[in-house]
Amino acid sequence: MTEYSGDIAIVGMAGVYPDAENIDAYWANILAKRDAVSEAPASWLGPSDLLDPTSDDLLSIYTNRGGFLGDLSRFNPAEFGTMPLSVDGAQPDQFMALQICNDALVDAGYRAGENDHTNTGVILGHSVHAHRANANGVQQAWYHSQLRHFLQGLFPDTDPARFREATDLLQSKMPNISAEAVPGLVPNVMTGRVANRLDLMGPNYIIDAACSSALIALELASGELRAGNADLMLAGGVNTTTSPLVYSVFCSVDALSPSGSIRPFSNAANGTVLGEGAGAVVLKRLEDALRDEDRIYAVVKAVGQSSDGKSSGLMAPRLEGEVLAMKRAYEISGLSPSSIGLVEAHGTGIPLGDRTEVTALRHIFGDRQGDVPSTPIGSVKSMIGHCIPAAGSAAVIKQALALTHRIIPPTLCDEVNDDLGLSETPFYVSTEARPWINSAPTPRRAAINAFGFGGINAHLILEESPVGREADATAAFLPRRPDAAPIEQVFVLSATPDTMAGAIAMLREQCDGAEGDAFATLARDSWVAKGDGPARLAVIATDPADLSKKLGAAEKHLAKDATASLQTRNGLYYEPAPMDGKTAFLFPGEMAQYPGMMAEAVMAFPQVRAWFDLVASLCEGKRDVRLQDVAFPPPSCVNDAGQSP
């Protein structure tokens, strides 16, 4: 047996974030640059006078905008053998954690109940703060009694029974705390519930490191694997309930954006926006994952940690602490910062924090070499808000998908703030989705920053899968979002000319009602299931109705002559047999090129990207500007004329 390297593979992932019910929708939203921040539901604030932009009172709130889950925060007790009474009055985060961990195991191919999880554990980041369950318990156990005593002192001549009626009325409006719901009031039962319902018998506990929680949970879970205490670990972060009290605290220190938007590294940055979400990854020792032929999203190389030590304040960022966390990550991994091709910043949109982070990155990554920056930087908080203990889970899933699909994802930033000093660093703000071309001899690598309140810092290094699996060009099968531009799907059928009509009829039946993710999955399955028949039908469609219409046109064509070819401008192609000869691609000549040319093809098809990687690697070190930076120039560092300002 080969000696264990210490590397950890991410073999499964699941998550729910604002306007994204799963990681496919989450990734599609990122590429579509969707801003999922919105106003809180009317029922969230309670008394209308709580929202007061002019008040100096601690309990006042000057913004109610955030990244809310809304109806996506849902849980089916029957699916997990959970009594409905245990849900009512309990902490919602616990049940969302159970759902996400179950989904992550399914994604990894280790579904609970169908696999031995004796050596599987779970560690989740979670902040212990006010939420529906403990607020309900505090009111019923303490507040109602105190209210009665207060009213009796204020109105001594009133019948005490009237006061009891008042508190009984309040009590009737609140969820009942039954014996079954009691575990839902205990914070650490979150992972205990996951272990219980999914029959995991490895370690289980929660950790609270504020905004660094999810990254440190991942490091602790990796440590359990390295120590041999588990063979499979779940790690992540959960924050699906944002209370008005949390908003009050953030507003009291002027941390929230008055404009209600979060724009890290932007001239418009004026504070952060809170968000909700939950995400989990399934971890396994890399050697074991390779042995078992697991799908590997990314490889965990190292996590560096540090505390700020003595600083100007408990909530103020400290440059030395952030630098130390990054330094330790590269010392542990033995890797050079120059090998990092993508950075997910902590990027809260608070100007002081962003400026400190840029300065810390410069200490580690050095100054800019040449005129063109080399390393994209971004923050998914710009789209979903700051999920605090779940923020790291959103960042890890985003970077792992970027490594899987070899795409540099965009971040929301209208105009970069020149005062941050980014122009003196190797970094540029990635404002557009671009192909991730790798010309270096090292694998693609990504880094993630997380800096928590109280001065706890973490820096994670991820690397692409060593097997180079391309996931069957899944980047070409992104689900359509209902309020975004349609994303076309490609459907392929293979049969004989005589049986093609039957294959078409079956696909038409399957496409009925296949919306969103189901439509994308149907397209992917058509590729996987295509047979060896000589006839081929390819259909490009944006939705089930479009697909059904085009399949109907194909049926009419086949009814007339199944041996005749068909090609239409709207995306319908049929050939009864393989064409004679070889296929050639004809490209236009000189003066027809433009920045970003073929970017969509490179991002959608691994074969195209592989050729770009090869050509770029042949020029590595031989040009002042890398070939990929000429073909796909950094968007925030190039003016309308295609020149670096």
C-alpha positions in Angstrom: 0.0 0.0 0.0 1.4 3.4 -0.9 2.0 5.9 1.9 -0.9 8.3 2.4 -0.1 11.7 0.9 -2.4 13.7 3.2 -4.5 15.0 0.3 -8.3 14.9 0.7 -10.8 14.4 -2.1 -14.1 16.2 -2.4 -16.3 13.4 -3.8 -19.8 14.8 -3.2 -21.5 18.2 -2.7 -24.9 19.6 -1.9 -26.2 23.1 -1.0 -29.1 25.4 -1.0 -28.5 29.2 -1.3 -30.7 32.2 -2.2 -32.7 31.4 -5.4 -30.8 28.1 -5.8 -32.4 24.9 -4.6 -29.3 22.8 -5.4 -25.7 23.3 -6.6 -26.7 23.0 -10.3 -29.0 26.0 -10.0 -26.4 27.7 -7.8 -23.7 27.4 -10.4 -26.1 28.5 -13.2 -26.9 31.6 -11.1 -23.3 32.4 -10.7 -22.5 32.2 -14.4 -25.6 34.2 -15.2 -24.5 36.9 -12.7 -27.8 36.7 -10.9 -28.1 39.0 -7.8 -30.3 37.0 -5.4 -30.3 39.7 -2.7 -33.9 40.9 -2.0 -36.0 42.5 0.7 -37.0 40.4 3.6 -40.6 39.0 3.7 -43.1 41.3 5.4 -43.5 38.8 8.3 -39.8 38.8 9.1 -39.5 42.1 10.8 -42.5 42.0 13.0 -43.4 45.6 14.3 -43.2 48.1 11.5 -41.2 50.6 13.7 -38.3 48.1 14.0 -37.0 49.2 10.5 -35.8 52.8 11.2 -32.9 54.1 9.2 -32.7 57.3 11.3 -32.7 55.8 14.8 -29.6 55.3 17.0 -31.3 52.7 19.1 -29.4 49.4 19.3 -32.5 47.5 18.3 -33.2 49.6 15.2 -32.5 48.2 11.7 -31.7 50.5 8.8 -31.9 47.8 6.1 -34.0 44.6 5.7 -32.3 43.4 2.5 -30.5 40.1 2.4 -30.0 36.8 0.7 -33.0 34.9 2.0 -33.9 31.3 1.3 -37.7 31.9 1.5 -39.6 28.9 0.3 -36.4 27.0 -0.4 -36.1 26.5 3.3 -38.2 23.3 3.4 -38.0 19.9 4.9 -40.1 16.7 4.6 -40.1 14.9 8.0 -41.6 11.7 6.5 -38.5 11.3 4.2 -36.3 10.9 7.3 -38.6 9.1 9.7 -38.9 12.3 11.7 -42.0 13.0 13.8 -43.7 16.2 12.7 -44.0 17.3 16.4 -40.2 17.4 16.6 -40.1 20.0 13.8 -42.6 22.4 15.2 -40.9 24.7 17.7 -37.4 23.4 16.9 -34.4 25.0 15.2 -34.9 25.0 11.4 -31.2 24.8 10.8 -31.0 21.3 12.2 -33.4 19.9 9.6 -31.9 21.8 6.8 -28.5 20.3 7.8 -30.0 16.8 7.7 -31.4 17.4 4.2 -28.2 18.8 2.8 -26.0 16.1 4.3 -28.3 13.4 2.9 -28.2 15.1 -0.5 -24.4 15.3 -0.4 -24.1 11.6 0.4 -26.4 10.8 -2.5 -24.3 13.0 -4.8 -21.2 11.1 -3.8 -22.8 7.8 -4.4 -22.9 6.8 -0.8 -26.6 7.0 0.0 -27.6 6.4 3.6 -29.2 3.0 4.1 -27.5 1.5 1.1 -23.9 1.8 2.3 -22.0 1.0 5.5 -21.4 4.3 7.4 -19.8 2.9 10.5 -16.8 5.0 9.8 -18.6 8.1 8.4 -18.7 11.3 10.5 -20.0 14.9 10.2 -18.7 18.3 11.3 -20.6 21.4 10.6 -20.0 25.1 11.1 -22.9 26.8 12.8 -23.2 30.0 14.8 -25.0 29.8 18.1 -27.2 32.9 17.9 -30.9 33.8 18.2 -33.2 31.8 16.0 -36.9 30.8 16.0 -36.5 27.9 18.4 -34.6 29.5 21.2 -36.5 32.8 20.9 -39.7 30.7 21.2 -38.3 28.9 24.2 -37.1 32.0 26.0 -40.4 33.8 25.5 -42.4 30.9 26.9 -40.1 30.0 29.8 -39.1 33.6 30.9 -40.7 36.5 29.0 -44.4 35.6 29.6 -43.8 35.2 33.3 -41.9 38.5 33.5 -44.6 40.2 31.5 -47.3 39.1 34.0 -45.3 40.5 36.9 -44.6 43.8 35.0 -48.3 44.2 34.2 -49.3 43.4 37.8 -47.0 46.2 39.0 -48.2 48.6 36.4 -52.0 47.9 37.0 -52.2 46.7 40.6 -56.1 46.9 40.7 -56.6 44.6 37.8 -57.7 41.0 38.3 -54.6 38.8 37.9 -56.6 36.5 35.7 -56.6 39.1 33.0 -52.9 39.1 32.9 -52.9 35.3 32.6 -55.3 35.7 29.7 -52.9 38.1 28.0 -49.9 35.7 28.2 -52.1 32.8 27.3 -53.0 34.6 24.2 -49.4 35.2 23.3 -48.6 31.5 24.1 -51.4 30.4 21.7 -49.7 32.2 18.8 -46.4 30.4 19.3 -45.2 26.9 18.4 -45.7 24.4 21.1 -42.6 23.0 22.7 -43.3 19.3 23.0 -40.9 16.7 24.4 -40.1 15.7 20.8 -39.1 19.2 20.0 -36.6 19.6 22.9 -33.6 18.2 21.0 -34.2 21.0 18.4 -33.3 23.6 21.0 -29.9 22.1 21.7 -27.2 23.4 19.2 -24.9 20.3 19.1 -27.9 18.1 18.2 -27.6 19.4 14.7 -24.9 16.9 13.8 -26.2 14.4 16.2 -29.5 14.4 14.3 -27.6 14.0 11.0 -25.7 11.0 12.5 -28.9 9.5 14.0 -31.1 9.7 10.9 -28.4 8.8 8.4 -26.9 6.1 10.7 -23.4 7.6 10.7 -21.2 6.2 13.5 -18.0 8.4 13.1 -17.3 11.7 14.8 -20.1 14.3 15.0 -19.9 17.9 16.3 -20.5 21.5 15.4 -17.9 24.3 15.6 -18.5 28.1 15.7 -15.7 30.2 14.2 -18.1 32.8 12.8 -17.3 33.5 9.1 -14.5 30.9 9.1 -16.7 28.1 10.4 -17.2 26.1 7.3 -13.5 26.1 6.3 -12.3 25.1 9.7 -15.0 22.4 9.8 -13.5 21.1 6.6 -10.0 21.1 8.0 -11.2 19.3 11.2 -13.0 16.7 9.0 -9.8 16.3 6.9 -7.9 15.8 10.2 -10.3 13.0 11.2 -9.6 11.3 7.9 -5.8 11.7 8.2 -5.8 10.3 11.7 -7.8 7.3 10.6 -10.8 8.1 12.8 -13.1 8.0 9.8 -13.1 6.8 6.2 -15.7 9.3 5.0 -16.6 12.7 6.4 -19.2 15.4 5.8 -18.2 19.0 6.4 -19.8 22.3 5.7 -21.8 25.2 7.2 -25.4 26.0 8.0 -27.2 29.3 8.4 -30.7 29.2 7.2 -32.4 31.4 9.8 -31.4 35.1 10.0 -33.2 36.9 12.8 -33.9 40.6 13.2 -31.6 40.5 16.3 -28.6 39.6 14.1 -29.5 42.5 11.8 -29.7 44.8 14.9 -26.2 43.8 16.0 -24.7 44.4 12.5 -26.5 47.7 12.1 -25.3 48.9 15.5 -21.7 48.7 14.2 -22.5 50.1 10.8 -21.5 46.9 9.0 -24.5 46.5 6.8 -24.8 48.3 3.4 -27.3 51.2 3.6 -28.0 50.6 -0.1 -28.9 47.0 0.5 -26.4 45.6 -2.0 -23.0 44.0 -1.5 -20.2 44.8 -4.0 -16.8 43.7 -2.8 -13.8 45.6 -4.4 -16.2 48.1 -6.0 -16.4 51.9 -5.8 -20.0 51.3 -4.7 -19.0 49.1 -1.7 -20.6 50.5 1.5 -21.0 47.5 3.7 -22.1 43.9 3.7 -25.4 42.2 3.3 -26.4 39.1 5.3 -27.4 35.9 3.6 -28.8 32.4 4.3 -27.7 29.1 3.0 -26.4 25.6 3.8 -23.8 23.5 2.1 -21.9 20.3 2.7 -19.1 18.4 1.0 -18.3 14.7 1.3 -14.6 14.1 2.0 -12.4 11.0 1.5 -8.7 10.3 1.5 -7.5 10.9 -2.0 -5.9 7.4 -2.4 -9.2 5.8 -1.3 -11.2 7.9 -3.7 -8.9 7.0 -6.6 -9.0 3.3 -5.6 -12.8 3.3 -5.5 -13.1 5.4 -8.7 -15.1 8.1 -7.1 -15.9 11.3 -8.9 -13.5 13.9 -7.6 -14.7 17.5 -7.7 -11.4 18.9 -6.2 -8.6 18.0 -3.9 -8.0 19.7 -0.5 -4.3 20.4 -0.3 -4.1 22.5 2.9 -5.9 24.9 5.3 -3.9 27.5 7.1 -5.3 29.0 10.3 -4.4 31.9 12.5 -5.8 34.3 15.1 -5.4 38.0 14.9 -3.9 38.2 18.4 -4.0 41.6 20.0 -5.6 44.1 17.6 -7.4 47.4 17.7 -10.7 45.6 18.3 -12.4 42.2 18.4 -14.3 42.9 15.2 -11.6 44.8 13.2 -9.5 42.9 10.7 -5.8 42.6 11.3 -3.4 42.4 8.4 -0.8 40.3 10.3 -3.4 37.7 11.2 -4.6 37.3 7.6 -1.1 37.1 6.2 -0.2 34.4 8.7 -3.1 32.2 7.8 -2.1 32.3 4.1 1.5 31.8 4.9 0.8 28.7 6.9 -1.3 27.2 4.2 1.5 27.4 1.6 4.1 26.1 4.2 1.9 23.1 5.0 1.2 22.3 1.4 4.7 23.0 0.1 3.0 24.9 -2.8 3.9 28.3 -4.3 1.3 31.0 -4.2 2.2 31.7 -7.9 0.5 28.3 -8.8 -2.9 29.6 -7.7 -5.1 30.4 -10.7 -8.2 31.7 -8.9 -8.9 33.3 -5.5 -12.3 33.4 -3.7 -11.9 36.4 -1.4 -13.6 36.8 1.9 -14.8 40.0 0.2 -17.5 41.3 2.5 -17.9 44.7 0.7 -16.9 46.5 3.9 -14.2 48.9 2.5 -11.8 48.5 5.5 -12.0 44.7 5.3 -11.6 44.6 1.5 -8.6 46.9 1.7 -6.9 44.8 4.4 -7.5 41.6 2.4 -6.0 43.0 -0.8 -2.9 44.2 1.2 -2.6 40.8 2.9 -2.8 39.0 -0.5 -0.1 41.2 -1.9 2.2 40.2 1.0 1.8 36.6 0.0 1.4 36.8 -3.8 3.8 39.7 -4.4 3.6 42.6 -6.8 2.2 42.6 -10.4 4.7 41.3 -13.0 4.2 43.0 -16.4 1.2 45.1 -17.6 -1.5 42.4 -17.4 -2.7 40.8 -14.2 -2.7 37.0 -14.0 -5.0 35.9 -11.2 -8.8 36.4 -11.1 -10.4 37.3 -7.7 -14.0 37.4 -6.7 -16.6 36.8 -4.0 -19.9 35.0 -4.3 -21.2 37.1 -1.5 -21.9 39.7 -4.2 -24.7 37.5 -5.4 -26.1 35.8 -2.3 -24.9 37.9 0.7 -22.7 36.9 3.6 -24.0 33.6 5.0 -21.6 33.9 8.0 -21.0 30.2 9.2 -22.3 28.9 5.8 -20.2 31.5 3.7 -17.3 29.1 3.5 -19.5 26.3 2.2 -20.7 28.5 -0.6 -17.1 29.5 -1.4 -15.8 25.9 -1.4 -18.7 24.6 -3.6 -18.1 27.5 -6.0 -14.4 26.9 -6.4 -14.8 23.1 -6.6 -17.3 23.6 -9.5 -14.9 26.1 -11.1 -12.2 23.5 -11.0 -14.6 20.8 -12.3 -15.8 22.8 -15.2 -12.6 24.7 -15.8 -14.4 28.0 -15.8 -13.4 31.3 -14.1 -16.7 32.4 -12.6 -17.8 36.1 -12.5 -18.5 38.3 -9.5 -20.7 41.4 -9.3 -18.6 44.6 -9.4 -19.5 47.5 -11.7 -16.4 49.6 -11.2 -13.3 48.5 -9.3 -12.1 50.7 -6.5 -8.7 51.9 -7.5 -7.9 52.9 -3.9 -7.7 49.2 -2.8 -4.4 48.8 -4.6 -5.4 45.9 -6.8 -3.5 47.4 -9.8 -0.3 46.8 -7.9 -1.0 43.1 -7.4 -1.3 40.1 -9.7 -5.1 40.2 -9.2 -8.0 41.5 -11.2 -11.7 41.3 -10.3 -13.4 38.6 -12.4 -16.6 40.3 -13.7 -17.3 37.9 -16.6 -17.3 34.1 -16.9 -14.2 33.0 -18.9 -12.5 29.8 -19.8 -9.9 28.7 -17.3 -7.0 27.9 -19.6 -4.0 26.3 -17.9 -0.7 26.7 -19.5 1.4 26.0 -16.4 3.0 22.7 -15.7 1.1 22.5 -12.4 -2.5 21.5 -12.0 -5.2 24.2 -11.7 -5.4 25.4 -8.2 -7.8 27.7 -6.4 -7.7 29.4 -3.0 -10.3 30.6 -0.5 -10.1 33.2 2.2 -12.4 33.3 5.3 -11.9 35.7 8.1 -14.2 35.4 11.1 -15.3 37.9 13.8 -13.2 37.5 16.9 -10.1 37.3 14.7 -10.1 33.7 13.4 -8.7 33.4 9.9 -8.5 30.5 7.4 -7.0 30.1 3.9 -7.9 26.9 1.9 -6.0 25.6 -1.2 -7.9 23.4 -3.6 -6.5 21.5 -6.6 -8.2 20.0 -9.6 -8.8 16.2 -9.8 -5.7 14.3 -10.6 -7.6 12.0 -13.0 -8.7 15.0 -15.1 -12.2 13.7 -15.4 -14.2 16.2 -17.6 -17.6 15.2 -16.2 -18.9 14.6 -19.7 -19.0 18.2 -20.7 -21.6 19.0 -18.1 -20.9 22.7 -18.5 -22.9 22.4 -21.7 -25.9 21.2 -19.7 -26.7 24.1 -17.4 -30.3 24.3 -16.2 -32.4 27.2 -17.5 -33.3 29.8 -14.9 -36.9 31.1 -15.2 -35.9 34.7 -15.1 -32.6 34.5 -17.0 -31.8 34.0 -20.7 -32.6 30.5 -21.9 -29.7 28.1 -21.9 -29.9 25.8 -24.9 -29.6 22.0 -24.3 -28.4 19.5 -26.9 -30.4 16.2 -27.3 -29.0 13.3 -29.2 -30.7 10.1 -30.4 -29.2 7.2 -32.1 -31.2 4.4 -33.8 -31.8 2.9 -37.2 -33.9 4.8 -39.7 -36.8 2.4 -39.1 -36.7 2.7 -35.3 -35.8 6.4 -35.0 -39.5 7.4 -34.9 -40.0 5.3 -31.8 -37.0 6.9 -30.1 -38.4 10.3 -30.9 -41.8 9.4 -29.5 -40.3 8.2 -26.2 -38.2 11.4 -25.8 -41.3 13.6 -26.5 -43.2 11.7 -23.7 -40.2 12.2 -21.3 -39.9 15.9 -22.0 -43.5 16.7 -21.0 -43.2 18.8 -17.8 -39.4 18.4 -17.6 -38.6 22.0 -16.4 -35.4 23.5 -15.1 -33.0 20.9 -13.8 -35.1 18.0 -15.1 -34.7 19.4 -18.6 -31.0 19.6 -18.3 -30.8 16.1 -16.9 -32.9 14.8 -19.7 -30.5 16.3 -22.2 -27.5 14.7 -20.4 -29.2 11.3 -20.2 -29.9 11.4 -24.0 -26.1 11.5 -24.6 -25.4 8.8 -22.0 -28.1 6.5 -23.4 -27.5 6.9 -27.1 -27.1 3.6 -28.8 -25.1 2.3 -31.7 -27.6 2.7 -34.5 -26.3 4.3 -37.7 -28.9 7.1 -37.8 -28.4 10.2 -35.7 -30.8 13.0 -34.6 -29.5 16.1 -32.8 -31.9 18.7 -31.4 -31.0 22.1 -29.8 -33.8 23.2 -27.6 -34.4 25.8 -24.8 -37.3 24.2 -23.1 -39.7 21.2 -23.2 -42.1 23.0 -25.6 -39.3 23.9 -28.0 -38.0 20.4 -27.9 -41.4 18.8 -28.5 -42.1 21.1 -31.4 -38.8 20.2 -33.1 -39.2 16.5 -32.4 -42.6 16.8 -34.1 -41.0 18.3 -37.1 -38.5 15.5 -37.1 -41.3 12.9 -37.0 -43.0 14.5 -40.1 -39.7 14.4 -41.9 -39.1 10.7 -41.1 -42.7 9.8 -42.1 -41.9 11.2 -45.6 -38.4 9.7 -46.1 -36.4 8.2 -43.3 -33.4 7.9 -45.6 -33.1 11.6 -46.3 -30.9 14.1 -44.4 -32.3 17.1 -42.5 -30.8 20.3 -41.3 -32.6 23.4 -40.2 -31.5 26.8 -39.0 -33.4 26.5 -35.7 -31.3 23.5 -34.5 -32.6 20.2 -36.0 -30.1 17.8 -37.6 -30.7 14.3 -38.9 -28.5 11.9 -40.8 -29.6 8.3 -41.7 -26.1 7.0 -41.8 -22.5 8.2 -41.1 -21.2 10.7 -43.7 -18.5 9.6 -46.0 -15.0 11.1 -45.6 -13.6 13.1 -42.8 -14.9 16.2 -40.9 -13.0 19.4 -41.2 -13.5 22.8 -39.4 -13.0 25.9 -41.6 -11.9 29.0 -39.7 -11.9 32.6 -41.0 -8.6 34.2 -42.0 -6.8 37.2 -40.6 -8.6 40.3 -39.2 -11.6 38.2 -38.2 -10.5 37.7 -34.6 -11.9 39.5 -31.5 -11.3 39.4 -27.7 -13.2 36.5 -26.2 -13.6 34.6 -29.5 -14.7 31.0 -28.9 -15.0 31.5 -25.2 -18.5 29.8 -25.1 -17.2 26.8 -27.0 -14.1 26.5 -24.7 -16.3 26.6 -21.6 -18.8 24.2 -22.9 -16.7 21.5 -24.5 -13.7 19.9 -22.7 -12.1 18.8 -26.0 -11.9 22.3 -27.2 -10.4 23.5 -23.9 -7.8 20.7 -23.9 -6.5 22.1 -27.2 -6.4 25.6 -25.9 -4.5 24.3 -22.8 -2.0 22.6 -25.1 -1.4 25.5 -27.4 -1.1 27.9 -24.4 1.4 25.6 -22.7 3.7 25.6 -25.8 3.9 29.4 -25.4 4.4 29.5 -21.7 7.3 31.7 -20.7 8.0 32.7 -24.3 5.7 35.7 -24.4 5.4 38.9 -22.3 1.7 38.2 -22.1 0.2 34.7 -21.7 -1.7 33.5 -24.7 -4.9 33.0 -22.7 -4.8 36.6 -21.5 -4.7 37.8 -25.1 -7.5 35.5 -26.3 -9.6 36.0 -23.1 -8.4 39.3 -21.6 -9.1 40.0 -17.9 -12.5 41.8 -18.1 -12.0 44.4 -15.4 -8.6 45.4 -16.7 -9.3 46.0 -20.3 -11.1 49.1 -21.8 -13.6 49.1 -24.7 -10.7 49.2 -27.2 -9.3 45.9 -25.8 -6.3 47.7 -24.2 -5.0 47.6 -20.7 -5.7 51.0 -19.1 
